[in-house]
Amino acid sequence: MKFLLSLLCSLSLATSALAAGTHVKGQKPLSISQGAAVNLADFLVPGKVTIFDFTSEYCPPCRAYAEPLYILHANSPGIVVVKIDINRPEIHRIDWDSPVAREFDLHSIPHFKVYGPDGRLVAEDTTDDRPARALVNKWLSAVQ
C-alpha cells in the first residue's frame, strides 16, 4: 500500500510539473488548442525562447509561415515554436469566436507572442504593432 501511495504521488508530481511549463523541445513544433482556451505558461520550455504562433489552416499568411517556422524550430537549438490552432474542429473558416481567439483578443493572424528563456514575455503583437512578428521574421531570415 505504501508503494502504491508513493507511486501515485510521483505520478501526480510528474503531471503537475508538465503543467507548470517544464516541457522539452520536440523534433517538430507542438500544435495545441484546436480553439480551446490555453494557459501559455503550461507550454513554455525552460531555458529556450518560446514562440507562440496563433494560426488557422484557413489563413493564407499563416500557411506561408508554417514551413519557415518548422525550419526555425528544427535548426535553432535555443528556439521552440508552439503552434496554437485558433479553430475549433467544427468551424471551417477562421474562427474568431473560438475561446482561444477571445481569450487573447485576436483580430488578425498570424499573431505571435515571444517568451525568453526565463519565461518572461519579450515581444507580443497587437492590432496596431507587430514587434513579435518582426523578431520572428529576423530569426527566419537568419536560418533560410
N, C-alpha and C positions, 0 to 999 in steps of 0.2 A: 504494500500500500504506500509506504514511504517513497519507493522508487517511482510509482505512478504519479504521486503528487509532485515530485521533483521534475519528472518529465513534462508534466502539464505546465509547471511554472516556466521551464526552459522554453517550451513552445510559445507560451504567452509572451515572454520577453522577446523572443525572436520576431514574433508577429508585430509587436509594438515597435521594435527597433526599425523594421521595414517601413512602418507607417510614419516614422519620425524622420524620414529623409536620409536613410542610410543605404540607399540604392547604390549599385555599382554600374559602371558603364558597360553596356552590352555591345555586341558586334554591330548592331544597327539601331537607329533611333527607336525609342519606346513610343508606342502610339497608345494614347489613353483617351478616356472620356465618353466618346460617342454621344455628345450633347449633355452629359450629366455634369452637375456641379463638381468641382475638383479643388482640393487643397494643394496648391503648388508646392508647399513646404514638404509634402509627403514624397515628392519626386526629385528633390534636389540631390545631387551627387556630391558628397563632401570632398573638398579638395579640387573640384573641377568647376569650370564655368558651365552653367546650365542655361541653355537657350530653350525657352518655351515658345513653340510655333503654333499659334492658333490658326487652324486651317479648315478647309472644306474641299471635298473632291469636286464640288460644283463651282469652284472658284479658279478660273484660268491662271491668275497670277500665283495662287497658292500651288497649283500643279507645277508651274515653272520653277518654283523654289524647291520642290521635292527632291530631285536628283542632286542638285548642288548641296543641299543640307545633308543628304546622305553621305556625300563625299567628304564634307567638312567633318561630320561625326566620325567617319571611318579613318580619316587621315590626320586628325588633330587630337593627340592623346589627352590634352587638357580641356577639351570641349565636349560636352554632351548635348545632344538635341533630343527634346521631348516634344512629340507632335500631339497637339490637343485638337481632336476632331470635334468641331462645334455642332456637327449634325447628329440628331437622333436618327436611329436606323430607318424609321418610317417616313422621314422627310427627304424628298428628292429635289432639293434646291438648297441654297444657302439658308441655314436655319437660324435666323436672327432671334427667334423666340425661344431657343433652347435654354435650359437652365445655366449652362456654362457661358453662353453668349450674354445672357442677362447679368450673371454674376460679375463678369468683367466689363460690362457696359460696352460691348463690341459693336461698332458701327461700320468697320471696314476690316478686311483681312486681305493678305496675311497681316497678322498682328504679332509682334514679338515682345517678350519680356526676357531680359538677360540678368542672371544672378551670378555673382562672383564666387570664387572657390570657398569663401567664408559664409556663403548662403545669404548674402545681402544683395538687394536689388541694385544693379548697376545702371540699367537703362530700360526704359519702357516706352512703347509707342502710345501716342494719344491721337485723338481725332485730328488735331492740327499739326502735330510734330511727330517725327519718326526717328528719334535718336537710336533706338534699339535696332531698327532696320538698317540704319547707316552703319552701325557697328557690325552687324551680321554681314552686310554687303562687303565691308572691308575685309573680314575674315575669309569670306567666299573668294574674293579676288586673289587672296594670298595662296589658296590651295588649288586654284584652277589654272 
